[in-house]
Protein backbone atom coordinates (compact mmCIF):
# COMPACT_ATOMS: atom_id res chain seq x y z
CA UNK A 1 0.00 0.00 0.00
CA UNK A 2 2.82 2.42 0.88
CA UNK A 3 4.42 1.78 -2.52
CA UNK A 4 1.14 2.54 -4.31
CA UNK A 5 0.85 5.84 -2.43
CA UNK A 6 4.50 6.67 -3.19
CA UNK A 7 4.05 5.85 -6.88
CA UNK A 8 0.84 7.92 -7.05
CA UNK A 9 2.62 10.88 -5.41
CA UNK A 10 5.81 10.44 -7.47
CA UNK A 11 3.85 10.29 -10.73
CA UNK A 12 2.35 13.69 -9.97
CA UNK A 13 -1.03 12.22 -9.01
CA UNK A 14 -1.10 10.38 -12.34
CA UNK A 15 0.38 13.02 -14.66
CA UNK A 16 3.54 10.95 -15.10
CA UNK A 17 1.58 8.31 -16.98
CA UNK A 18 0.97 10.70 -19.90
CA UNK A 19 2.68 9.01 -22.87
CA UNK A 20 4.22 12.18 -24.35
CA UNK A 21 6.21 14.75 -22.31
CA UNK A 22 5.33 13.49 -18.81
CA UNK A 23 7.70 16.05 -17.25
CA UNK A 24 5.78 18.85 -18.91
CA UNK A 25 2.51 17.28 -17.73
CA UNK A 26 3.90 17.16 -14.19
CA UNK A 27 4.78 20.83 -14.39
CA UNK A 28 1.27 21.63 -15.63
CA UNK A 29 -0.10 19.83 -12.54
CA UNK A 30 2.15 22.06 -10.42
CA UNK A 31 0.45 25.26 -11.62
CA UNK A 32 -2.87 24.96 -9.73
CA UNK A 33 -0.98 23.60 -6.72
CA UNK A 34 1.27 26.68 -6.84
CA UNK A 35 -1.74 28.99 -7.16
CA UNK A 36 -3.16 27.46 -3.96
CA UNK A 37 0.25 27.60 -2.25
CA UNK A 38 0.63 31.28 -3.16
CA UNK A 39 -2.42 32.11 -1.02
CA UNK A 40 -0.57 31.09 2.15
CA UNK A 41 1.56 33.40 4.30
CA UNK A 42 5.19 33.60 3.08
CA UNK A 43 6.60 31.50 5.91
CA UNK A 44 4.07 28.74 5.21
CA UNK A 45 4.83 28.82 1.46
CA UNK A 46 8.49 28.19 2.29
CA UNK A 47 7.73 25.48 4.84
CA UNK A 48 5.29 23.74 2.49
CA UNK A 49 7.79 23.83 -0.38
CA UNK A 50 10.53 22.32 1.80
CA UNK A 51 8.12 19.65 3.07
CA UNK A 52 7.03 18.87 -0.49
CA UNK A 53 10.67 18.47 -1.56
CA UNK A 54 11.28 16.03 1.31
CA UNK A 55 8.17 14.01 0.41
CA UNK A 56 9.11 14.07 -3.28
CA UNK A 57 12.58 12.68 -2.50
CA UNK A 58 11.09 9.84 -0.47
CA UNK A 59 8.38 9.08 -3.06
CA UNK A 60 10.84 9.27 -5.98
CA UNK A 61 13.15 6.87 -4.18
CA UNK A 62 10.33 4.36 -3.58
CA UNK A 63 8.95 4.81 -7.09
CA UNK A 64 12.45 4.39 -8.53
CA UNK A 65 12.59 0.92 -6.95
CA UNK A 66 9.09 0.18 -8.24
CA UNK A 67 9.93 1.22 -11.82
CA UNK A 68 13.50 -0.12 -11.71
CA UNK A 69 15.13 3.23 -12.50
CA UNK A 70 15.78 6.17 -10.18
CA UNK A 71 14.88 8.72 -12.87
CA UNK A 72 12.10 6.86 -14.64
CA UNK A 73 10.08 9.14 -16.92
CA UNK A 74 6.89 8.42 -14.98
CA UNK A 75 8.37 10.12 -11.89
CA UNK A 76 7.37 13.79 -12.09
CA UNK A 77 7.13 14.86 -8.44
CA UNK A 78 10.55 16.42 -9.08
CA UNK A 79 8.99 18.70 -11.72
CA UNK A 80 6.34 19.81 -9.24
CA UNK A 81 9.02 20.52 -6.62
CA UNK A 82 11.04 22.40 -9.23
CA UNK A 83 8.11 24.59 -10.26
CA UNK A 84 7.39 25.33 -6.59
CA UNK A 85 11.01 26.49 -6.11
CA UNK A 86 11.01 28.52 -9.34
CA UNK A 87 7.84 30.31 -8.23
CA UNK A 88 8.58 30.57 -4.50
CA UNK A 89 7.29 33.96 -3.26
CA UNK A 90 6.87 35.23 -6.83
CA UNK A 91 3.87 37.55 -7.27
CA UNK A 92 1.04 35.70 -9.02
CA UNK A 93 0.01 36.86 -12.48
CA UNK A 94 -0.59 35.16 -15.80
CA UNK A 95 2.76 36.55 -16.95
CA UNK A 96 4.72 35.11 -14.01
CA UNK A 97 2.95 31.73 -14.09
CA UNK A 98 3.78 31.30 -17.79
CA UNK A 99 7.31 32.71 -17.50
CA UNK A 100 8.04 30.43 -14.55
CA UNK A 101 6.71 27.43 -16.47
CA UNK A 102 8.86 28.15 -19.53
CA UNK A 103 11.97 29.03 -17.50
CA UNK A 104 11.73 25.92 -15.39
CA UNK A 105 11.13 23.57 -18.34
CA UNK A 106 14.12 25.04 -20.23
CA UNK A 107 16.41 24.93 -17.19
CA UNK A 108 15.28 21.39 -16.38
CA UNK A 109 16.41 20.34 -19.87
CA UNK A 110 19.66 22.38 -19.89
CA UNK A 111 20.57 21.39 -16.30
CA UNK A 112 22.99 24.18 -15.33
CA UNK A 113 25.46 23.34 -12.56
CA UNK A 114 24.83 21.97 -9.92
CA UNK A 115 21.74 20.36 -11.49
CA UNK A 116 23.97 18.55 -13.99
CA UNK A 117 26.10 17.17 -11.13
CA UNK A 118 23.04 15.77 -9.31
CA UNK A 119 21.75 14.33 -12.58
CA UNK A 120 25.05 12.55 -13.36
CA UNK A 121 26.24 11.53 -9.90
CA UNK A 122 23.29 10.89 -7.58
CA UNK A 123 21.14 8.02 -8.84
CA UNK A 124 18.49 7.91 -6.12
CA UNK A 125 15.31 9.79 -5.29
CA UNK A 126 17.56 12.49 -3.84
CA UNK A 127 19.36 13.01 -7.14
CA UNK A 128 16.13 12.82 -9.12
CA UNK A 129 14.54 15.64 -7.14
CA UNK A 130 17.62 17.74 -6.38
CA UNK A 131 18.65 18.13 -10.02
CA UNK A 132 15.28 19.80 -10.60
CA UNK A 133 15.50 21.84 -7.40
CA UNK A 134 18.99 23.04 -8.38
CA UNK A 135 17.79 24.00 -11.87
CA UNK A 136 14.79 25.69 -10.25
CA UNK A 137 17.07 27.76 -8.00
CA UNK A 138 18.45 29.30 -11.20
CA UNK A 139 14.87 29.77 -12.36
CA UNK A 140 13.95 31.50 -9.11
CA UNK A 141 16.84 33.92 -9.53
CA UNK A 142 15.77 34.66 -13.09
CA UNK A 143 12.17 35.13 -11.95
CA UNK A 144 13.34 37.73 -9.41
CA UNK A 145 15.15 39.55 -12.20
CA UNK A 146 12.13 39.28 -14.50
CA UNK A 147 9.74 40.65 -11.86
CA UNK A 148 12.15 43.53 -11.18
CA UNK A 149 12.71 44.39 -14.86
CA UNK A 150 9.17 43.69 -16.10
CA UNK A 151 6.77 44.58 -13.26
DOBASE-356394 format. One record per residue: x, z, y of N, C-alpha, C in turn. Coordinates in steps of 0.05 Angstrom, whole numbers. Layout:
% DOBASE-356394
+--------+--------+--------+--------+--------+--------+--------+--------+--------+
!    n_x !    n_z !    n_y !   ca_x !   ca_z !   ca_y !    c_x !    c_z !    c_y !
+--------+--------+--------+--------+--------+--------+--------+--------+--------+
!      X !      Z !      Y !      X !      Z !      Y !      X !      Z !      Y !
...
+--------+--------+--------+--------+--------+--------+--------+--------+--------+
END
This chain:
% DOBASE-356394
+--------+--------+--------+--------+--------+--------+--------+--------+--------+
!    n_x !    n_z !    n_y !   ca_x !   ca_z !   ca_y !    c_x !    c_z !    c_y !
+--------+--------+--------+--------+--------+--------+--------+--------+--------+
!     17 !      0 !    -24 !      0 !      0 !      0 !     17 !      0 !     25 !
!     39 !     16 !     25 !     56 !     18 !     48 !     69 !     -9 !     54 !
!     77 !    -24 !     32 !     88 !    -50 !     36 !     68 !    -70 !     48 !
!     43 !    -68 !     40 !     23 !    -86 !     51 !     19 !    -81 !     81 !
!     20 !    -56 !     88 !     17 !    -49 !    117 !     42 !    -59 !    132 !
!     65 !    -54 !    121 !     90 !    -64 !    133 !     90 !    -94 !    137 !
!     82 !   -108 !    116 !     81 !   -138 !    117 !     60 !   -147 !    138 !
!     37 !   -134 !    139 !     17 !   -141 !    158 !     28 !   -137 !    187 !
!     41 !   -114 !    191 !     52 !   -108 !    218 !     75 !   -128 !    224 !
!     93 !   -132 !    204 !    116 !   -149 !    209 !    108 !   -179 !    213 !
!     86 !   -187 !    202 !     77 !   -215 !    206 !     60 !   -217 !    231 !
!     62 !   -198 !    249 !     47 !   -199 !    274 !     17 !   -200 !    269 !
!      8 !   -183 !    250 !    -21 !   -180 !    244 !    -32 !   -207 !    233 !
!    -14 !   -222 !    220 !    -22 !   -247 !    208 !    -11 !   -272 !    221 !
!     -2 !   -270 !    246 !      8 !   -293 !    260 !     31 !   -306 !    247 !
!     47 !   -291 !    232 !     71 !   -302 !    219 !     64 !   -321 !    196 !
!     40 !   -322 !    188 !     32 !   -340 !    166 !     25 !   -367 !    176 !
!     24 !   -371 !    203 !     19 !   -398 !    214 !     41 !   -417 !    204 !
!     34 !   -440 !    193 !     54 !   -457 !    180 !     74 !   -471 !    199 !
!     67 !   -474 !    224 !     84 !   -487 !    244 !     90 !   -467 !    266 !
!    115 !   -463 !    273 !    124 !   -446 !    295 !    113 !   -418 !    294 !
!    117 !   -403 !    272 !    107 !   -376 !    270 !    118 !   -357 !    291 !
!    143 !   -362 !    300 !    154 !   -345 !    321 !    139 !   -348 !    347 !
!    132 !   -373 !    353 !    116 !   -378 !    377 !     88 !   -365 !    374 !
!     76 !   -367 !    350 !     50 !   -355 !    346 !     52 !   -324 !    349 !
!     74 !   -313 !    340 !     78 !   -284 !    343 !     80 !   -276 !    372 !
!     93 !   -293 !    388 !     96 !   -288 !    417 !     69 !   -291 !    431 !
!     52 !   -310 !    422 !     25 !   -313 !    433 !      9 !   -287 !    427 !
!     12 !   -276 !    403 !     -2 !   -251 !    397 !      7 !   -228 !    415 !
!     32 !   -229 !    424 !     43 !   -208 !    441 !     30 !   -208 !    469 !
!     20 !   -231 !    478 !      9 !   -232 !    505 !    -14 !   -213 !    510 !
!    -36 !   -214 !    494 !    -57 !   -195 !    499 !    -49 !   -166 !    495 !
!    -30 !   -162 !    476 !    -20 !   -134 !    472 !     -5 !   -125 !    497 !
!     11 !   -143 !    509 !     25 !   -137 !    534 !      6 !   -131 !    556 !
!    -15 !   -147 !    558 !    -35 !   -143 !    580 !    -48 !   -116 !    577 !
!    -53 !   -106 !    553 !    -63 !    -79 !    549 !    -42 !    -59 !    556 !
!    -17 !    -63 !    547 !      5 !    -45 !    552 !     10 !    -42 !    582 !
!      7 !    -63 !    597 !     13 !    -63 !    626 !     -7 !    -46 !    641 !
!    -29 !    -38 !    629 !    -48 !    -20 !    642 !    -40 !      9 !    641 !
!    -20 !     15 !    625 !    -11 !     43 !    622 !      8 !     51 !    644 !
!     11 !     77 !    649 !     31 !     86 !    668 !     59 !     76 !    659 !
!     77 !     73 !    678 !    104 !     62 !    672 !    118 !     76 !    649 !
!    118 !    103 !    650 !    132 !    118 !    630 !    120 !    113 !    602 !
!     94 !    109 !    601 !     81 !    104 !    575 !     86 !     75 !    565 !
!     89 !     57 !    584 !     97 !     29 !    576 !    124 !     29 !    563 !
!    143 !     44 !    575 !    170 !     46 !    564 !    169 !     59 !    537 !
!    156 !     82 !    535 !    155 !     97 !    510 !    141 !     80 !    488 !
!    120 !     66 !    494 !    106 !     50 !    475 !    123 !     26 !    466 !
!    138 !     14 !    484 !    156 !     -8 !    477 !    178 !      2 !    458 !
!    190 !     25 !    464 !    211 !     36 !    446 !    199 !     43 !    419 !
!    175 !     55 !    418 !    162 !     61 !    393 !    156 !     36 !    377 !
!    147 !     15 !    391 !    141 !    -10 !    377 !    166 !    -22 !    365 !
!    188 !    -21 !    380 !    213 !    -31 !    369 !    221 !    -16 !    344 !
!    219 !     10 !    344 !    226 !     26 !    321 !    208 !     19 !    297 !
!    182 !     16 !    302 !    163 !      8 !    280 !    169 !    -20 !    271 !
!    176 !    -38 !    289 !    182 !    -66 !    281 !    207 !    -67 !    264 !
!    227 !    -51 !    270 !    252 !    -50 !    254 !    245 !    -41 !    225 !
!    230 !    -20 !    223 !    222 !     -9 !    197 !    205 !    -30 !    182 !
!    185 !    -42 !    195 !    168 !    -61 !    182 !    183 !    -86 !    174 !
!    201 !    -96 !    192 !    217 !   -120 !    185 !    235 !   -115 !    162 !
!    246 !    -90 !    160 !    263 !    -84 !    137 !    247 !    -84 !    111 !
!    224 !    -72 !    111 !    207 !    -72 !     87 !    197 !   -100 !     81 !
!    189 !   -115 !    101 !    179 !   -142 !     96 !    202 !   -160 !     87 !
!    226 !   -155 !     97 !    249 !   -171 !     88 !    253 !   -168 !     58 !
!    250 !   -143 !     47 !    252 !   -139 !     18 !    229 !   -153 !      4 !
!    205 !   -152 !     15 !    182 !   -165 !      4 !    186 !   -195 !      2 !
!    195 !   -207 !     24 !    199 !   -236 !     24 !    225 !   -246 !     12 !
!    244 !   -227 !      9 !    270 !   -234 !     -2 !    290 !   -244 !     18 !
!    284 !   -242 !     43 !    303 !   -250 !     65 !    297 !   -233 !     89 !
!    319 !   -222 !    101 !    316 !   -204 !    123 !    304 !   -217 !    148 !
!    308 !   -243 !    151 !    298 !   -257 !    174 !    279 !   -280 !    166 !
!    262 !   -273 !    147 !    242 !   -293 !    137 !    224 !   -302 !    161 !
!    217 !   -327 !    161 !    202 !   -338 !    183 !    174 !   -326 !    187 !
!    164 !   -313 !    166 !    138 !   -300 !    168 !    140 !   -274 !    186 !
!    164 !   -263 !    188 !    167 !   -238 !    202 !    169 !   -244 !    232 !
!    149 !   -236 !    247 !    147 !   -242 !    276 !    144 !   -217 !    293 !
!    145 !   -193 !    281 !    143 !   -169 !    297 !    166 !   -167 !    317 !
!    188 !   -181 !    310 !    211 !   -182 !    328 !    204 !   -198 !    353 !
!    188 !   -219 !    351 !    180 !   -234 !    374 !    162 !   -218 !    392 !
!    145 !   -202 !    380 !    127 !   -185 !    396 !    144 !   -164 !    411 !
!    162 !   -152 !    397 !    180 !   -132 !    410 !    196 !   -146 !    433 !
!    206 !   -170 !    428 !    221 !   -185 !    448 !    204 !   -191 !    473 !
!    179 !   -199 !    469 !    162 !   -205 !    492 !    157 !   -179 !    507 !
!    152 !   -158 !    493 !    148 !   -132 !    507 !    172 !   -125 !    524 !
!    196 !   -129 !    514 !    220 !   -122 !    530 !    223 !   -141 !    553 !
!    218 !   -167 !    549 !    220 !   -187 !    570 !    201 !   -180 !    593 !
!    178 !   -170 !    586 !    157 !   -165 !    606 !    155 !   -135 !    615 !
!    173 !   -119 !    606 !    172 !    -90 !    611 !    171 !    -85 !    642 !
!    150 !    -73 !    651 !    146 !    -65 !    679 !    145 !    -89 !    699 !
!    140 !   -113 !    688 !    137 !   -137 !    705 !    109 !   -137 !    715 !
!    105 !   -143 !    741 !     77 !   -145 !    751 !     62 !   -167 !    736 !
!     37 !   -162 !    730 !     21 !   -180 !    714 !      8 !   -202 !    732 !
!     14 !   -227 !    725 !      0 !   -250 !    737 !      2 !   -272 !    717 !
!    -13 !   -293 !    721 !    -12 !   -316 !    703 !     17 !   -328 !    704 !
!     28 !   -328 !    728 !     55 !   -339 !    731 !     76 !   -323 !    715 !
!     75 !   -296 !    717 !     94 !   -280 !    702 !     90 !   -281 !    672 !
!     65 !   -281 !    663 !     59 !   -282 !    635 !     70 !   -308 !    623 !
!     66 !   -330 !    636 !     76 !   -356 !    626 !    106 !   -357 !    628 !
!    117 !   -349 !    651 !    146 !   -350 !    654 !    160 !   -333 !    633 !
!    149 !   -309 !    629 !    161 !   -291 !    609 !    160 !   -303 !    581 !
!    137 !   -316 !    575 !    134 !   -329 !    549 !    155 !   -351 !    545 !
!    158 !   -369 !    565 !    177 !   -391 !    563 !    206 !   -380 !    562 !
!    212 !   -361 !    580 !    239 !   -350 !    581 !    246 !   -337 !    554 !
!    228 !   -321 !    543 !    235 !   -308 !    518 !    238 !   -328 !    496 !
!    220 !   -347 !    493 !    223 !   -367 !    471 !    249 !   -382 !    473 !
!    257 !   -390 !    497 !    282 !   -405 !    501 !    306 !   -387 !    493 !
!    306 !   -362 !    504 !    328 !   -344 !    499 !    329 !   -336 !    469 !
!    306 !   -334 !    456 !    306 !   -328 !    428 !    318 !   -350 !    411 !
!    316 !   -375 !    421 !    328 !   -397 !    407 !    358 !   -399 !    413 !
!    365 !   -395 !    439 !    393 !   -398 !    448 !    410 !   -374 !    437 !
!    398 !   -351 !    437 !    411 !   -326 !    428 !    437 !   -320 !    443 !
!    436 !   -314 !    469 !    460 !   -307 !    484 !    471 !   -280 !    473 !
!    497 !   -276 !    476 !    509 !   -251 !    467 !    496 !   -228 !    480 !
!    490 !   -206 !    467 !    497 !   -198 !    439 !    476 !   -207 !    419 !
!    455 !   -221 !    427 !    435 !   -230 !    407 !    448 !   -246 !    385 !
!    466 !   -263 !    391 !    479 !   -280 !    371 !    495 !   -262 !    351 !
!    507 !   -241 !    361 !    522 !   -223 !    343 !    503 !   -209 !    323 !
!    481 !   -198 !    333 !    461 !   -186 !    315 !    451 !   -207 !    295 !
!    446 !   -231 !    304 !    435 !   -252 !    287 !    455 !   -259 !    264 !
!    481 !   -260 !    271 !    501 !   -267 !    251 !    510 !   -244 !    233 !
!    511 !   -220 !    244 !    525 !   -198 !    231 !    507 !   -177 !    218 !
!    483 !   -174 !    227 !    466 !   -152 !    218 !    442 !   -163 !    203 !
!    443 !   -163 !    177 !    423 !   -177 !    160 !    403 !   -157 !    148 !
!    390 !   -142 !    166 !    370 !   -122 !    158 !    347 !   -124 !    179 !
!    327 !   -107 !    176 !    306 !   -106 !    196 !    317 !   -100 !    223 !
!    338 !    -83 !    224 !    351 !    -77 !    250 !    362 !   -102 !    263 !
!    376 !   -118 !    249 !    387 !   -143 !    260 !    366 !   -163 !    268 !
!    345 !   -165 !    251 !    323 !   -182 !    256 !    310 !   -176 !    283 !
!    305 !   -151 !    288 !    291 !   -143 !    313 !    310 !   -142 !    337 !
!    334 !   -131 !    332 !    352 !   -128 !    355 !    363 !   -154 !    366 !
!    365 !   -175 !    350 !    373 !   -200 !    363 !    352 !   -210 !    383 !
!    327 !   -205 !    377 !    306 !   -212 !    396 !    305 !   -193 !    420 !
!    309 !   -168 !    415 !    310 !   -148 !    437 !    333 !   -154 !    455 !
!    357 !   -161 !    444 !    380 !   -168 !    461 !    375 !   -193 !    477 !
!    363 !   -213 !    465 !    356 !   -237 !    480 !    335 !   -231 !    502 !
!    317 !   -213 !    495 !    296 !   -205 !    514 !    307 !   -189 !    537 !
!    329 !   -175 !    533 !    341 !   -160 !    555 !    351 !   -180 !    576 !
!    362 !   -203 !    567 !    369 !   -224 !    586 !    344 !   -234 !    600 !
!    323 !   -238 !    584 !    297 !   -247 !    595 !    286 !   -228 !    616 !
!    289 !   -202 !    611 !    279 !   -182 !    630 !    294 !   -184 !    656 !
!    321 !   -187 !    654 !    337 !   -191 !    678 !    329 !   -215 !    694 !
!    324 !   -237 !    680 !    315 !   -262 !    693 !    287 !   -259 !    705 !
!    270 !   -244 !    692 !    243 !   -239 !    703 !    245 !   -223 !    729 !
!    263 !   -204 !    730 !    267 !   -188 !    755 !    275 !   -207 !    777 !
!    294 !   -225 !    771 !    303 !   -244 !    791 !    280 !   -263 !    799 !
!    265 !   -272 !    780 !    243 !   -290 !    786 !    222 !   -277 !    804 !
!    215 !   -252 !    797 !    195 !   -237 !    813 !    205 !   -233 !    842 !
!    231 !   -228 !    844 !    243 !   -224 !    871 !    244 !   -250 !    887 !
!    251 !   -272 !    874 !    254 !   -297 !    888 !    228 !   -312 !    892 !
!    209 !   -307 !    874 !    183 !   -322 !    874 !    160 !   -303 !    872 !
!    156 !   -287 !    893 !    135 !   -265 !    892 !    107 !   -275 !    889 !
+--------+--------+--------+--------+--------+--------+--------+--------+--------+
END
